[in-house]
Amino acid sequence: MANSNLTQAKNAKNDEFYTQWADIEREVQAYPEFDRDVFRDKTILCPCDDPEWSNFTKFFALHFREYGLKKLISTSYAVESKNYRDGYQLTLFEQNDPKFDADKTRTHGKIFVLESGDINRDGTINIEDLKWDYLEGDGDFRSNEVKRLRAESDIIITNPPFSLFREFLAWIVEADSAEVAEQDRQKAARLGYIGDYTRLGNSSWFTNLDHGRRHQPLPLMTMADNLKFSKHKEIKRKTAYDRYDNYDAIEVPFTDAIPADYKGVMGVPISFLDKYCPEQFEIVGMCENIDLYALKTKVYSTAECQQAYLDKF
């Protein structure tokens, strides 16, 4: 049922899926447990999160002092930009505020800001101290208005619109220069602490923040032992691992078949990313990106490709 719901949501561009508090707590707490200062003096942006409905802003507001945050910014979409606009219900939080505008609330996004001031003077800083206002536009993360907030922020944490996931990921990467991106190649987006967090694995955390699980080395057999004892028929009883014809690398079709004693380049399945340990491996490239082009040891001509195709028949 979960897979069916998400597929229907993708087709209908229904993006109103909210992350549960327990999942946020389990994932986010792993970062300060690994590095207690990971959020200290940082500005966090939640660019797709109305705190009246989403738990992300509520969570970071609750832990504002504990994490030592500098600033929390949360933006939400205008009602008219949402698929549930006909069933949208105003909350007392908005209706009772002097700034409330019945027209703007349907056409404009909102911005919520939490800083170190205890506005209501109750002795703590939490969601009750949020300041809010209407945005100039509808709150779309692709707008120049929200891009300016992105530039102000140190960390972006959110549950992006389901139908725009790839575009949202590109929007995050867009904020980094090519130089920074190259320096941080080993810190690229990867599965978070809890990885897939539904039973069917159709919802996942992605992050470039560090957590302890990432530094657990994979237990692996030697190449000789894999060839002799592997549970995979593609490996067991072979005399050697297959090699790529135009790459100086061996083919490793299963993560648990990575040979512990091989020091060269290996082609591994995408599932390896969930088990990547930077102290154990170096990622040199992925698919047909520029790094792998540099690894090519043979480039076929058009005639050679045509002949190889004809040789199949």
C-alpha positions, 0 to 999 in steps of 0.5 A: 500500500505504501508503494502504491500511495507514493506512486500515486502521489508522484503522478498526481504531484501530491507533495503533502507527506509529513515526516513523523517526529520519531523519525526526525528525532532518531535521524537528527540526534545522531549528528550531535551524538557524533559531533556535539558542535555540528549545529552550534552557531549555525543558521538552519533553513527549512525551506518547505516547512510550515511549522503549523503542520511540519515537525522539522521547525518544531523539532529544531525550535525545541532543541534551539538552545541545546544545539546552540543554534544561531538562527532557525528559518522556516518557509512555507508555500502559499495555500494556492500552490498546494494540492490541498488548497480547497481543504486548507484550514487556518490555525489560530496561530495565524488567525489571531495574529494582527498581521493576518490577511485573508487574501495574502494567506492564500497567495503568499508563502510565509517565513518563520524566524527563531533567534536567541531572543526569549520573546514571550519571556517564559525562560526558554526559547521554543516555537512560541518565540517564532516571528513570522510574516508573509513572503513577497512571493508564494514561497517556492524554493526556486524563487530568488526570495528563498534563494537569498535565505539559502545563501544566508544559511549554513545547513538546509534540512527539510522534506522537499516536495515529493514530485520535485526531489531531483530539482530540489537536490540540484537546487542545493548543489547549485549553492556550492561553487565547483571548487567547493564541490570538488573539495567535498566530493567525499562528503557528497549526499549519502543515506542518513543515519537511519537510511530507508525509514519505511518498511518497504524502503521507499522513503529515505534520509539523504545527508552530507552531515557526518554520523557514527554509522558511516565510520563502521568498516565493512567486514570483508573476505580476501579475493581468494576467499571470495572466489572460493567461498562466496555465496554468489554464483557470479563469483564463486569458483571463478578463477578471477574477478571480471575486468572492464574492457575500457576501464582499469578496474574489476567488476564487483557485482555485490557489496559483500563480495568486495575483496578486502585485499584489493587495492585497485579501482573497483566497480561496485553496485549503488547499494554500496553507498549505504555502507561506505566508510571513508576510512576504508574506501575512496569514491573516485567517481560514479557512472559516466561522470568526469572522474570515470572518463579519466579512468578509461584505458580504451576508447572505441571508434564508431567503426569498432562499435558497429563491428562489435554490434554485428559480431553479436549476430 
